[in-house]
Amino acid sequence: MRDPRAELAERIAGEVALSEDPGATLRKWREEFDVAQTALADELDVSASVVSDYESGRRENPGIKVVSRVVRALLDIDERRGGDRVRQHARVVSSGFDRDVVYDLREYPATVPLSRFYAAIGADPVIAGSAETIAGHTVINSVEAIKRLSSEEFYRLYGQSTNRALVFTDVTRGESPLVALRVVTPTPSAVVLHGLDREDLWEHAPALARADGVSLATTTEPIETLLDSLREFP
């Protein structure tokens, strides 16, 4: 079995190399590792303005040596913190879901505004949470997921990051997904309940979302239309 750290390093470097906006992709991964620009700059022994310039595109696109140094720095910082990001990556690599449980699981090359995600799937915002951007999404058959997934498998729905939107399909009122999320930590940035209007939402759903700092929205977009829209997203 390959070293999870080496696999994650390859994934990050590959995303940056193939990205149309390498700086934004570097920023996305720095944020995923919860590393401040100043902390990354200290690890690289450069000024914070250098990191900022690469991420904003003010400097020429980073070459492979720069990308390699940044990736190694992020992984070193994560390792000193206990290696949570590397362990999460290892879980994702080794996990698999049936198609009738998870319809789509995607990571984005850079974070995108949550409002843009809502617009893509015709979502109606109910509660605004603490995050304004997301780095990925997972579309889940709510009934099958709740019936068949263990708490550990449920956690894997987060993919590479909890900074994502979980879309639960075929929801009647929203009790089960929101109650299930209360016992799984950490929580996602946003939850979208598919198949109901906000007027039909469980009366306690907004309070639960607000308590966890999670953005909450509903959508009645047909499932195939929703999935087609997300295939082109972001």
C-alpha positions as CSV (number, residue, x, y, z in Angstrom):
1,M,0.0,0.0,0.0
2,R,1.3,3.4,-0.9
3,D,2.1,6.0,1.7
4,P,-1.0,8.2,2.2
5,R,1.2,11.3,2.6
6,A,2.8,10.7,-0.8
7,E,-0.6,10.1,-2.4
8,L,-2.0,13.3,-1.0
9,A,1.1,15.2,-2.1
10,E,0.6,13.9,-5.6
11,R,-3.1,14.8,-5.6
12,I,-2.4,18.4,-4.5
13,A,0.5,18.9,-6.9
14,G,-1.6,17.4,-9.8
15,E,-4.5,19.7,-9.1
16,V,-2.3,22.8,-9.0
17,A,-0.5,21.7,-12.2
18,L,-3.7,21.1,-14.1
19,S,-5.6,24.1,-12.8
20,E,-6.5,27.1,-15.0
21,D,-5.9,29.2,-11.9
22,P,-3.0,27.6,-9.9
23,G,-2.9,30.4,-7.3
24,A,-6.5,29.8,-6.4
25,T,-5.9,26.1,-6.2
26,L,-2.9,26.7,-3.9
27,R,-5.1,28.9,-1.7
28,K,-7.9,26.3,-1.6
29,W,-5.5,23.7,-0.3
30,R,-3.9,26.0,2.2
31,E,-7.4,26.8,3.5
32,E,-8.3,23.1,3.5
33,F,-5.3,22.5,5.8
34,D,-6.4,25.5,7.9
35,V,-3.0,27.1,7.6
36,A,-2.8,30.9,7.7
37,Q,-0.7,32.7,5.0
38,T,1.7,33.9,7.7
39,A,2.2,30.3,9.0
40,L,2.8,29.0,5.6
41,A,5.2,31.8,4.9
42,D,7.1,31.0,8.1
43,E,7.4,27.4,7.1
44,L,8.7,28.4,3.7
45,D,11.0,31.0,5.1
46,V,9.5,33.7,2.9
47,S,7.4,36.8,3.5
48,A,3.6,36.5,3.7
49,S,3.4,38.8,0.7
50,V,5.1,36.2,-1.4
51,V,2.5,33.6,-0.5
52,S,-0.3,36.2,-1.2
53,D,1.2,37.1,-4.5
54,Y,1.3,33.5,-5.7
55,E,-2.3,32.9,-4.6
56,S,-3.7,36.1,-6.1
57,G,-1.8,35.6,-9.4
58,R,0.3,38.7,-9.0
59,R,3.4,36.6,-9.4
60,E,4.1,34.3,-12.4
61,N,2.5,30.9,-12.1
62,P,4.4,28.8,-9.6
63,G,6.8,26.3,-11.0
64,I,7.1,22.7,-9.9
65,K,9.8,23.6,-7.3
66,V,7.6,26.2,-5.7
67,V,4.5,23.9,-5.7
68,S,6.6,21.0,-4.3
69,R,7.9,23.2,-1.4
70,V,4.3,24.5,-0.6
71,V,2.9,20.9,-0.6
72,R,5.7,19.7,1.6
73,A,5.2,22.6,4.0
74,L,1.4,22.0,4.3
75,L,2.0,18.3,5.0
76,D,4.7,19.0,7.5
77,I,2.5,21.4,9.4
78,D,-0.4,18.9,9.3
79,E,2.0,16.2,10.6
80,R,3.0,18.3,13.5
81,R,-0.6,18.9,14.3
82,G,-1.4,15.2,14.4
83,G,-1.8,14.4,10.7
84,D,-5.6,14.8,10.5
85,R,-5.7,15.8,6.8
86,V,-3.5,12.9,5.7
87,R,-5.6,10.4,7.7
88,Q,-8.8,11.8,6.2
89,H,-7.3,11.4,2.7
90,A,-6.3,7.8,3.5
91,R,-9.9,7.0,4.5
92,V,-11.3,8.5,1.3
93,V,-8.9,6.5,-0.9
94,S,-9.8,3.3,0.9
95,S,-13.6,3.9,0.9
96,G,-16.2,3.2,-1.7
97,F,-19.9,3.8,-1.9
98,D,-22.7,2.1,-3.9
99,R,-24.1,4.3,-6.7
100,D,-27.6,4.1,-5.1
101,V,-26.2,5.7,-1.9
102,V,-24.0,8.4,-3.3
103,Y,-24.9,10.0,-6.6
104,D,-22.0,12.4,-6.8
105,L,-19.0,13.3,-4.8
106,R,-16.7,16.1,-6.1
107,E,-13.8,18.3,-5.0
108,Y,-13.3,21.7,-6.6
109,P,-10.0,23.0,-7.9
110,A,-10.7,26.2,-5.8
111,T,-13.3,27.3,-3.3
112,V,-16.5,28.8,-4.8
113,P,-19.2,31.0,-3.3
114,L,-22.0,29.0,-1.7
115,S,-24.5,31.4,-3.4
116,R,-23.1,30.2,-6.8
117,F,-23.7,26.6,-5.8
118,Y,-27.2,27.4,-4.7
119,A,-27.9,29.1,-8.1
120,A,-26.6,26.1,-10.0
121,I,-29.1,23.7,-8.4
122,G,-32.0,26.1,-7.9
123,A,-31.7,26.2,-4.1
124,D,-33.8,28.4,-1.9
125,P,-31.6,29.6,1.1
126,V,-33.3,29.1,4.5
127,I,-30.5,29.8,7.1
128,A,-27.0,31.3,6.5
129,G,-24.2,29.5,8.3
130,S,-20.7,30.6,9.1
131,A,-19.1,29.6,5.7
132,E,-19.6,31.7,2.6
133,T,-17.6,29.3,0.3
134,I,-17.4,25.6,-0.3
135,A,-14.7,23.3,-1.7
136,G,-16.9,20.4,-2.9
137,H,-20.2,18.7,-2.7
138,T,-21.8,15.3,-2.1
139,V,-25.2,14.3,-3.4
140,I,-26.7,11.5,-1.2
141,N,-29.8,9.3,-1.3
142,S,-31.0,10.3,2.1
143,V,-33.1,7.1,2.8
144,E,-30.4,4.7,1.7
145,A,-27.6,6.6,3.5
146,I,-29.5,6.7,6.8
147,K,-30.5,3.0,6.5
148,R,-27.2,1.6,5.4
149,L,-24.2,3.8,6.5
150,S,-22.4,3.5,9.8
151,S,-21.2,6.7,11.5
152,E,-17.7,6.1,10.1
153,E,-19.1,5.6,6.6
154,F,-21.3,8.7,7.0
155,Y,-18.2,10.7,7.8
156,R,-16.6,9.6,4.5
157,L,-19.3,11.5,2.7
158,Y,-17.2,14.6,3.4
159,G,-14.7,13.5,0.8
160,Q,-11.5,15.5,1.2
161,S,-13.1,18.3,3.3
162,T,-16.0,19.1,5.5
163,N,-16.1,22.5,3.8
164,R,-18.7,21.3,1.4
165,A,-22.4,21.1,0.7
166,L,-24.2,17.8,1.4
167,V,-27.3,17.4,-0.8
168,F,-29.8,15.0,0.6
169,T,-32.2,13.8,-2.0
170,D,-35.9,12.7,-1.8
171,V,-36.5,14.4,1.5
172,T,-40.0,14.7,2.9
173,R,-39.5,17.2,5.7
174,G,-35.9,17.0,6.7
175,E,-35.9,15.5,10.1
176,S,-33.7,12.5,9.5
177,P,-30.8,14.2,7.7
178,L,-30.5,17.0,10.3
179,V,-30.8,14.7,13.3
180,A,-28.2,12.4,11.7
181,L,-25.8,15.3,11.3
182,R,-26.1,16.1,15.0
183,V,-24.4,12.9,15.9
184,V,-21.7,13.1,13.3
185,T,-18.8,15.6,13.9
186,P,-17.6,17.8,12.4
187,T,-20.5,19.2,10.5
188,P,-20.5,20.3,6.8
189,S,-20.6,23.9,5.7
190,A,-24.0,23.6,4.1
191,V,-27.0,21.2,3.8
192,V,-29.4,21.2,0.9
193,L,-32.6,19.2,1.3
194,H,-33.9,18.1,-2.1
195,G,-37.5,17.4,-2.9
196,L,-39.4,19.9,-0.8
197,D,-40.3,23.6,-0.6
198,R,-39.1,25.6,2.3
199,E,-42.8,25.9,3.4
200,D,-42.8,22.1,3.9
201,L,-39.6,22.0,5.9
202,W,-39.6,20.5,9.4
203,E,-40.3,23.3,11.8
204,H,-37.2,22.5,13.9
205,A,-34.8,22.3,11.0
206,P,-33.8,26.0,10.9
207,A,-33.0,25.9,14.7
208,L,-30.8,22.8,14.4
209,A,-28.9,24.3,11.4
210,R,-28.4,27.6,13.2
211,A,-27.2,25.8,16.4
212,D,-24.5,24.0,14.3
213,G,-23.5,27.1,12.2
214,V,-24.6,25.2,9.1
215,S,-26.2,26.9,6.0
216,L,-29.5,25.3,5.1
217,A,-31.4,25.4,1.8
218,T,-34.1,23.5,-0.1
219,T,-34.5,22.7,-3.7
220,T,-37.2,21.1,-5.9
221,E,-35.0,20.8,-9.0
222,P,-35.6,17.3,-10.7
223,I,-32.7,15.1,-9.6
224,E,-31.4,14.4,-13.1
225,T,-31.4,18.2,-13.8
226,L,-29.6,18.8,-10.6
227,L,-27.0,16.2,-11.3
228,D,-26.5,17.5,-14.9
229,S,-26.0,21.0,-13.5
230,L,-23.4,19.7,-11.0
231,R,-21.5,17.9,-13.8
232,E,-20.7,21.2,-15.3
233,F,-20.0,22.8,-11.9
234,P,-18.0,24.8,-10.9
